[in-house]
């Protein structure tokens, strides 16, 4: 960029210098600002820097002057606090649906939102573990296409796959595309899910976004299912289906030992009613999609959570326990 063009961007450069190199613990002098501008090929005088500070104040930047042996300055109101950025970095690291490569890229961008000093601290603490991460890099574009389809009130078509024993993609429907009316995206249990309406079966269904490929926005086909989604409670839907897989929705009464309170509340939320019993237990009624996953959740507590009713669900749990016992023998 020619020097004259850079000169026009002097205010931008001053703002960038104050964002990158100053905070309450790191101040800068006018001379140091002028030196950094010179490294960028921009000429500046002390008076022009003061004018830039005035302009920054008009734009909402709070420049604080401190006096030690000389006058020094720092930007008091950064866009993000260090604690906020650290929280975002932790969220990226913990997110299963974000690949390891993309996690590192996003964290690098987040570091650019703070000073160079805080970025160094963050980098020293960053460690993207070998925890299970998604491998589908296209998930970011998938999410964008789905949002566009929802905004345009259009259906989408996509391929959907499972992993086979050789860790290869096995496409459902023999590679034929699904055609779905997308209505919402939910982030649950570290995964993104598309919640949509299938016109053929007239059912609400959900799909893992990281298992979707080749998404096409069908702008000529308007979405179906508006009536079905007008009364859906997203929180209740997620509570019933995610982590339990599809099954018949049933009201199940559980009897739980008192120290199972955290496990029950973590699973079903705080809206449930816990009814104390005389034998240091409590009963609770929950609506769940009855499936092997739900039964396994109850089973893993070794009798400290028991199914009171209905009898059919309790019998299913007994059958599961019997099957496990036979396999152990």
Buried (B, 14 or more C-beta within 10 A) or exposed (E): EEEEEBBEBBBEBBBEBBBBBBBEEBBBEBEBBBEBBEEBEBEBEEEBBEBBBEEBEEEEBEBBEEEEEEEBBBBEEBEBEBEBBBEBBEEBBEBBBBBBEBBBEBBEEBBEBBBEBBBEBBEEEBEBEEEEBBEBEBBBEBBEBBEBBBEEEBBBBBBBBEEEEEEEBEBEEEEEBBBBBBBBBBEBEBBBBBBBBBBEEEEBBBBBBBBBBEBBBBEEBEBBBEEBBEEBEEEEBBBBBBBBEEBEEBEBBBBBBEEBEEBBBEBBEEEBEBEEEEEEBBBBBBEBBBBEBBBEBBBEBEEBBBBBBBEEBBEBBEEBEEEEEEEEE
